[in-house]
Amino acid sequence: MNAEITEPTPSAEELTEIVLPGKVEPEGLRIRRGTVPTPGPGQVLVRMEATGVSFAEQQMRRGKYYDQPAFPFVPGYDLVGTVRATGAGVDPQLTGARVAALVKTGGWASHVLVDAADAVPVPAGVEAAAAETLVLNGLTAWQMLHRKARVRAGGTVLVHGANGGVGTVLVQLARAAGIRVIGTASARHHDALRAQGVEPVDYRTEDVPARVRALAPGGVDAVFDHVGGPGVVDSWRLLAPGGTLVSYGSASTRDDEGSKQLPVLKLLGRVWLWNALPNRRRAYFYNVWAGRALAKNRFRSLLRADLAQVFDALRRGDLTPGIAARLPLTEAARAMRLAESGTVAGKVVLDGAVG
C-alpha cells in the first residue's frame, strides 16, 4: 500500500508512530495509533518534541542500512523530548526534564521508551528542534573531528557534503577550532559556505581531487568522507603525511541493489589494508555505535561528555542549528522526500506536534 494513512487527530495521550512496513517509497510510510507505553525498570517515557530524518532512515527504507531490524519497524535514529514518567529504579525527579537520546530506531513516535542511562540532559534555554539537529549529527561531527582526526588549529580539512546534516556541524566545529575547511557541495550552497569561511568545491562540475590539490598542494590533515564507493580512494590519496581519513558512510551506494552489508565491508577492508601498509597516514571507519556492545558504560560516558561539549558550543554561538525544515510527525513522508531531494542544507526535523 503506497498511500499514507490519514486518521482523525489523536488525543494528547494517544501514541502516534510512523511505521516503515518494507522497502517502500516515502509515501508508503504508515501511521499507527495505539496506547502510550508504560516505562519498565530502568526506563523513562519520553514525550517526543523533535526527531529528524538522517541518512540512516533514507537507507533503511531501501533495506540498505547495515544492521537495521526486520520490517516492519518504527524508524527514527534520535530524538529530543520531555520525560513524562519513570520506571522502577529511576529517580522520579527526572520527570519533566528535557532529554536527548540516541535510539537508532523508534524515534518517529509521539512517545518513546528510553533506558534512563541513555537519556542525556538538554541544557535549559536550548530549544528542542535546535537540540535535535545536534544529537546524532553533532555527536558524529564532534567525535570524528576531536576524537578520531584530532586536527589542531591551523590545519586543513576536507569535508565532503559540507552542506549536509553532519557536514554543516563539522564545518562550524572546525572553523571554531581555527581549522581551514575545504568543502564539497553543489553550486547552490557555495555562497552560504563561503559565508562560514569554507572554500567550496563543486562535486558535480569540478574535478574534486585536482581542485583540492590546487587548494592544498601538500595535502590535507583530514578528510571526512560519507560518500564511500570508489571515491574513497581519492580521499585517502589527498591526505598529507600524518593525515587521517574518517569514512562514515556509503552515500554513493544508497540506491544500489544487493547486499546492505557489502558496501560497509568493502570500506572496512580498505581501512584495514591502508592501516596495515607502512605509511604515515591513518584511516578509520566511524560509526557512532562502535564499541557499545563491548563497553556500554564507556559508550554512555563519552556520549554524555561529547554531547555536553556540542551543546556548550551551541550556547557559545560556535554552532548555529542547521534546521532545513520543520514538519509534523504525520508528514514524515513529505519530510523524507525533502531530505532526499538534495536541495536543502541542514537537517529536516519532525515536530512532536503530531498534527
C-alpha positions in Angstrom: 0.0 0.0 0.0 1.6 3.2 -1.1 -0.8 5.8 0.2 -0.2 7.4 3.6 -3.0 6.5 6.1 -4.9 9.5 7.4 -6.9 9.4 10.6 -8.6 11.9 13.0 -6.3 13.9 15.2 -5.4 11.8 18.2 -5.9 12.8 21.8 -2.8 14.2 23.6 -2.0 11.0 25.3 -2.6 8.6 22.4 0.5 7.0 20.9 1.2 8.0 17.3 4.1 6.4 15.5 5.3 6.1 11.9 5.9 2.6 10.6 8.2 1.5 7.9 6.4 -1.6 6.5 9.1 -2.7 4.0 11.0 -1.4 1.0 8.7 1.4 0.0 8.7 4.9 -1.4 8.3 7.6 1.3 4.5 7.7 0.6 4.4 4.1 1.8 5.1 5.0 5.4 2.2 4.2 7.6 0.7 6.0 10.6 -0.2 3.7 13.6 -2.2 4.7 16.6 -2.0 2.9 20.0 -1.8 3.1 23.7 1.0 5.1 25.3 3.5 2.6 26.8 4.5 2.3 30.5 8.2 2.5 31.4 9.7 -0.6 32.8 12.5 -0.9 35.3 15.4 1.4 34.4 13.3 3.2 31.7 11.8 6.6 31.2 8.9 7.5 29.0 9.8 10.5 26.8 7.2 12.7 25.1 8.9 13.3 21.8 9.3 17.0 20.9 11.6 16.7 17.9 13.1 13.9 15.9 14.6 14.0 12.4 15.4 12.5 9.1 19.0 11.4 8.8 20.8 9.4 6.1 20.2 6.3 8.2 16.4 6.4 7.6 17.0 7.0 3.9 19.0 3.8 3.8 16.5 1.9 6.0 13.5 2.5 3.7 15.6 0.9 0.9 16.6 -2.0 3.2 20.2 -0.8 2.9 21.2 0.1 6.5 23.9 -2.2 7.8 22.1 -3.6 10.9 18.5 -2.5 10.6 15.8 -4.7 12.1 13.4 -6.7 10.1 10.4 -4.9 8.6 8.0 -3.6 9.8 9.5 -1.2 12.4 9.4 2.4 13.6 12.4 4.3 12.3 14.0 7.4 14.0 17.6 7.5 15.0 17.5 10.2 17.6 15.1 12.4 19.5 14.6 15.2 22.0 11.7 15.3 24.4 10.4 15.6 27.9 10.3 12.8 30.4 6.7 12.0 31.3 7.1 9.0 33.6 9.9 6.9 35.2 10.1 3.2 35.8 11.3 1.3 38.8 14.8 2.2 39.9 14.8 5.6 38.1 15.0 8.9 40.0 11.4 10.2 39.8 12.8 13.8 39.7 13.7 13.1 36.1 10.0 13.7 35.3 9.7 16.9 33.5 13.3 17.1 32.4 14.1 17.7 28.7 16.5 15.0 27.4 18.1 13.8 24.2 18.6 10.2 23.2 20.2 8.1 20.5 17.8 5.1 19.9 18.8 4.0 16.3 15.1 3.1 15.7 11.9 4.1 17.3 12.3 7.8 17.4 9.5 8.6 15.0 6.8 8.3 17.6 4.9 10.7 19.9 6.0 8.7 23.0 9.3 6.7 23.2 10.6 4.3 25.9 14.3 5.0 26.6 16.8 3.5 29.0 17.3 6.2 31.7 21.1 5.7 31.4 20.8 6.7 27.7 18.9 9.9 28.3 21.2 12.9 28.1 20.1 16.2 29.7 19.5 19.1 27.3 20.6 22.5 28.8 18.0 25.0 29.8 17.2 27.5 27.1 18.1 25.2 24.2 15.0 24.7 22.0 14.0 21.1 21.1 14.4 21.4 17.4 17.8 23.1 17.7 19.0 20.3 20.1 17.7 17.7 17.8 19.9 18.8 14.9 22.9 18.2 17.2 22.2 14.8 18.7 23.3 12.3 16.0 24.8 14.9 13.7 26.6 16.9 16.4 27.9 13.8 18.3 29.2 12.3 15.0 30.9 15.6 14.0 32.4 16.2 17.4 33.8 12.7 17.8 35.2 12.5 14.2 36.9 15.9 14.5 38.2 15.7 18.0 38.5 12.0 18.9 39.4 10.5 15.6 41.1 13.1 13.4 42.4 15.3 16.2 43.2 18.2 13.9 44.8 21.2 15.5 44.3 24.9 14.9 46.0 25.9 11.7 45.3 22.5 10.0 43.3 22.0 6.8 40.4 19.5 6.4 38.2 18.4 3.5 34.6 17.9 4.3 32.5 16.0 1.7 28.9 17.1 1.7 29.7 20.3 3.7 26.0 21.4 3.4 24.6 18.2 4.8 23.4 17.4 8.3 26.8 16.2 9.6 28.8 18.4 7.3 27.1 21.5 8.5 28.1 20.8 12.1 31.6 19.6 11.1 32.3 22.9 9.2 31.3 25.0 12.2 33.2 23.0 14.8 36.3 23.0 12.6 36.1 26.8 12.0 35.6 27.4 15.7 38.8 25.4 16.4 40.8 27.6 13.9 40.9 24.9 11.2 40.8 25.7 7.5 37.9 23.9 5.7 37.6 22.9 2.1 34.0 21.6 1.5 32.3 19.8 -1.4 28.7 20.8 -2.3 26.6 21.7 -5.3 27.0 25.2 -6.5 23.7 26.4 -5.0 25.3 26.1 -1.5 28.6 27.8 -2.2 27.6 31.3 -1.1 26.4 30.0 2.3 29.6 28.0 2.7 31.8 31.0 1.9 29.9 33.0 4.5 31.1 30.4 7.0 34.7 30.7 5.9 34.7 27.5 3.8 36.4 27.1 0.4 33.8 25.3 -1.7 34.3 22.8 -4.4 31.5 21.8 -6.8 31.5 18.0 -6.8 29.2 18.0 -9.8 31.2 20.1 -12.2 34.8 20.1 -10.9 37.5 17.5 -10.7 37.4 17.3 -7.0 40.9 15.7 -6.4 42.6 18.2 -8.8 40.8 21.2 -7.2 41.7 20.1 -3.7 45.3 19.6 -4.6 45.4 23.1 -6.1 44.0 24.5 -2.8 46.2 22.3 -0.6 49.3 21.2 -2.6 50.8 19.4 0.4 47.6 17.5 1.1 45.0 17.9 3.9 45.2 16.9 7.5 41.9 15.1 7.5 39.2 14.0 5.1 35.7 13.3 6.3 34.0 11.1 3.7 30.4 10.0 3.9 30.3 9.1 0.2 32.2 5.8 0.2 32.4 3.8 -3.0 35.5 4.1 -5.3 35.8 7.8 -4.5 37.1 7.0 -1.0 40.5 6.1 -2.6 40.8 9.7 -3.8 40.1 10.8 -0.2 42.9 8.7 1.0 45.3 10.0 -1.6 44.5 13.6 -0.7 45.9 13.2 2.8 49.1 14.9 3.8 51.7 12.8 5.7 50.3 12.2 9.2 46.8 12.9 7.9 43.6 11.0 8.8 40.8 9.7 6.7 37.5 9.3 8.6 35.0 7.4 6.5 31.5 7.3 7.9 29.1 6.2 5.3 28.4 5.0 1.8 26.0 7.5 0.3 27.2 6.7 -3.3 25.7 3.2 -2.9 22.4 4.3 -1.4 20.3 3.2 -4.5 22.4 0.2 -5.4 20.7 -3.2 -5.4 22.2 -6.1 -3.5 23.7 -6.7 0.0 23.4 -3.9 2.5 26.5 -5.2 4.3 28.8 -5.3 1.2 29.5 -1.5 0.9 30.4 -1.3 4.6 32.6 -4.5 4.4 34.4 -3.0 1.4 35.1 0.2 3.3 36.3 -1.8 6.3 38.6 -3.8 4.1 40.1 -0.7 2.6 40.6 0.8 6.0 42.3 -2.4 7.3 44.6 -2.5 4.3 45.6 1.1 4.4 46.4 0.9 8.1 48.4 -2.3 7.6 50.7 -0.6 4.9 53.8 1.2 6.1 52.8 4.8 5.8 52.3 8.0 7.9 48.6 8.2 7.4 45.6 6.7 9.3 42.1 5.6 8.3 39.0 5.0 10.4 35.5 3.8 9.6 33.4 5.7 12.1 30.1 4.5 13.5 28.5 6.3 16.4 27.6 2.9 18.0 31.1 1.4 17.7 32.1 -0.3 20.9 28.8 0.0 22.7 28.3 -3.8 22.9 31.7 -4.3 24.5 31.9 -1.2 26.7 28.4 0.1 27.3 29.4 2.2 30.3 32.2 3.9 28.4 30.0 4.5 25.4 27.4 6.2 27.7 30.1 8.3 29.4 31.5 9.5 26.1 28.0 10.2 24.8 27.2 12.4 27.7 30.6 14.2 27.7 30.7 14.8 24.0 27.0 15.9 23.7 27.7 18.3 26.5 30.5 19.8 24.5 28.3 20.1 21.5 25.5 21.8 23.5 28.1 24.1 25.0 29.3 25.1 21.5 25.7 25.9 20.7 25.3 28.1 23.7 28.6 29.9 23.0 27.4 30.7 19.4 30.0 28.5 17.8 27.2 26.4 16.3 24.0 27.6 14.6 21.3 24.9 14.4 21.0 23.7 10.8 17.2 23.3 10.6 16.4 22.7 6.9 12.6 22.4 7.6 10.2 21.5 10.4 7.2 19.3 9.7 4.7 17.5 11.8 5.4 13.8 12.7 2.5 12.7 10.5 4.1 14.4 7.5 7.1 12.0 7.7 6.7 11.0 4.0 7.0 14.7 2.9 10.0 15.1 5.2 11.7 12.1 3.8 11.2 13.4 0.2 12.6 16.7 1.2 15.6 15.2 2.9 16.4 13.1 -0.1 16.0 15.9 -2.6 19.5 17.2 -2.3 18.1 20.8 -2.2 18.3 21.5 1.5 21.1 22.4 3.9 21.0 21.0 7.4 18.5 18.6 8.9 14.8 18.1 8.3 13.1 18.0 11.7 9.9 16.2 12.6 7.9 18.1 15.2 6.4 16.3 18.2 3.1 18.1 17.5 1.8 15.2 15.5 -0.9 17.2 13.7 
